[in-house]
Amino acid sequence: MQIVKIPFVEDGNEVNRKAPDKIIDFLGKLHSGDLDVYDIKDGQDIHENALVDFENQDKVVFLGVDFRIKAQIVSAFKDSFKSAFLIIVGDFDYSFFENIDLRKVVVVNPGVEGEKLEFLNKIGVKLFSEISDFEAAADFITEKARGNDVYVTVDFGVVDSAFAPGTFNSTIPGLSSREFLYLLRRFFHVPRVRGFDLTGICLEKDEKFDYRTVKLAAKAVKEFLDISGK
């Protein structure tokens, strides 16, 4: 398994570019095993690199900053697996829903509204925008995903700002840290989970809160490593 850092930020903010490095730093304090980490440099083709990762690795973690990298990674995932199942936690790009069986896409996003909510309702994708029973929601999603090759794409804006204050876009009310980790833990236990990504951390903001958001991200990656037996 490999961890891939993608520090691209459109505005070139040098502080925010270091978010993946900071996650790895905190992950090293939580995880005792060796970490296989490499960087996709600026100017390198993210889609092509992700294709190679999906081909050569049993599982892949992508740690990014800018939301826009997701479209290329998700596209590579769909190109790599005929039985692709996509779990979207947080915001999404419209391209996520292209070239995939829409019955194999699930969205968890308490903050979705406006045009994007209308879009999801129009195409009929299963949406969890209000969750009263997290165990039942996780049961539904994991059962639906079973038997497919699964990818989980996460934007940190889905977590309530009380628990993840260092994000570019926050949801109020969003998921608590406990709810967030519970859902990811359940998703990561599905057989044939091929990987996941994390984006949306604004390090410049998070450092004022003792890196609370980065620490939560590190816990999420540790869950993935532990469940994968790495």
N, C-alpha and C positions, 0 to 999 in steps of 0.2 A: 504493500500500500504506500501511496505517495501523497505528500502534502505539497500543493502547488501554491506559491504566493504570486499574486498578480497585483502589484502596487500602482496600477494605472489610476490617475485622477485627472480629469479633463482640465481643471484649473491649475494643475501643477503644484498644488500645495504640498510642500515638502514634509510638513508635520503629518498630515493625513496619509501620505504615502507610506508611512511607517506602521500603520495599523496592523498589517499582517505580521510584521516582525514582532510587534508588541504582543500579539496573541501567542506567537510561538514562545516568547520569553515566559509568559505566565503558564503556558502549557507545560513547559519544561519543569516547572515547580510542582505540577500536579501528576505528571506521567513519568514513570520510572524507566520506561523502555527507550530505545533509540528511535529517533525520528528521521525519516527520509524526506528531506525538504529541498525543493529547488524553486527558482524564480523564473517567471516569464518576463523577459525584459521589454521595455518600451520598444515598439516597432515590430516585435515578433507577432506572428499570427496566432491569436488565442484559439481560434477554431481548430487550426491544424495541430497545434500542440495538444489540445484536449482530445482530439481524435487518437493521437498516439498514446496518450495516457489511458484512455478507455480500452485501447487494444492491448496494451502491455501490462496494465495493473489490474488486480482483482477489484480494488476499490481506490477511489481518489477523493481527496478533499481539496477544494479550491478556496483560498482565502483572498478575498479582494477588498476593495474599497468602494469603487464606483459601481453603481447599479448597472451601468451599460455593458459591463463585461458579460453579464448573465446570458444575454441573447446568443452569444457565440458559443458559450459552454453548453447551454441547453440544446442548441442546434447540433453540436457535435455528439451529444448523448443520443439524440433521436436518430442521427445518422449511423450510430454505432450498434444500436440494438433494435431488432425488428419488433420485439415485444416491450416497447418502452412505456413506462408508467411514470408520470410526473406528479410529484407532490409539491405544491407551491405554498410556502409559508411566508405571507407578507405580500409585498407589491409584485407586479408582474409586467412583462413586456408582451405586447400583443402577438409577437412572433412565437411565443411559447406554444400557442394553440394551432400553429401551422404544421402540417405533415405529421400529425399524430391523431390517433383515435381519441376523440374528445371524451369518450367513456372512460379513458385511462388518464384523466387529468382531474385532480382535486385541488381546491384552493382553500386555504385557511387564512382568513384576513378579516379581523374585527373592524378594521378601519376603511374597508372598501366602500366607495360611494360614487355618486355622479355617473360620469360616462363609463367608467370601468365596471361599475355595478350593472349598469344597463347592458353592457357588452356581455358579461357573464350570464346574465339572465337570458339574453337573446340566443346565445349558442348552447345553453343548457348544461354548462359545466357544473358539477357538484361544488357548492360553495358552503363553507362553514364561517358565517360572519358573526353569529351569536351562538356561543357554546355554553349550555347549562350543565351538560354531563360530559366531561372530558374523556372519561373511560369509554362511554358509548361512542363518542366521535372517533376516538382512536381505534376502537374495535371495527367500526365501519370501514375506515380508511385502510387499515392494515389487511383486512379480509379482502377488500376489493383489489389491493395491490398484489396480493399473494399470487405467485405463478408468473409474475412479470419481472422484467429488469427495471429496477426502481432508482429514481434520482430525486433528491430532496433539495430544492433551492430555497434559500432563506434570506430574507432582507430584514435587518434588525429593527426597522421601523415598526414591525408588528408587535414588539414588546413595549409595554407601557413605560413611559418616560420615568416613572418612579423607580423602575428596576433597571432601565437602560437609558440613562440620560444623555449619553454621548452618541446620538445618531443624527443623521441628516434630516430625517423625517420621522416623527414619532406619532404613535397612535394613542389617543386618550378617549375612552379606556382601551388599553391593549392587553396583551397577555401578561400575566405575572411571570417572574423568572421560574417559579415552580411549574406553572402550566406549560411554559415554553419548553423547559427541559423534559417534562413528562411526555409531551407529544413527540419530541425528537427521539427520545429513548424508545418509544413504541415504534416509531417509523424505522429506526435503525435496526430493530430486531426482525424486520421482514426479511425472509430469505431473498437473496439476489439484489440487495441494495448495492448499487454500483458506486455511489458517491453522493456528496452534497457540497454545497457552497454556502459561504457566508459573506454578505456585503452590507454596507450601510453604516459602518462605524465612523464617526467623525472624531478622530483622535484629538484634534485641537480642542474640542469641547469636552471630551471624556477625561482628559488629564486633569481638569478642574474638579472632577468627581472621583478622584483616586482610581481612575481606570475601571470603574464599576462595569461598564459595558464590555470592555475588553476581557475582563475576568469571566463574565458570563459566556462570552464567545469561546474562551479557552475551555470552560467546563463542557460546552457543547461538543467541541472537538474531542475532548477526553472521553466523553460518553461513546462517541463513534469508535474511537480506538479500542476502548475496553470491550465493547460489544463485538467488535471485529476480531478480538483476541490478539491485538497488536501491541 
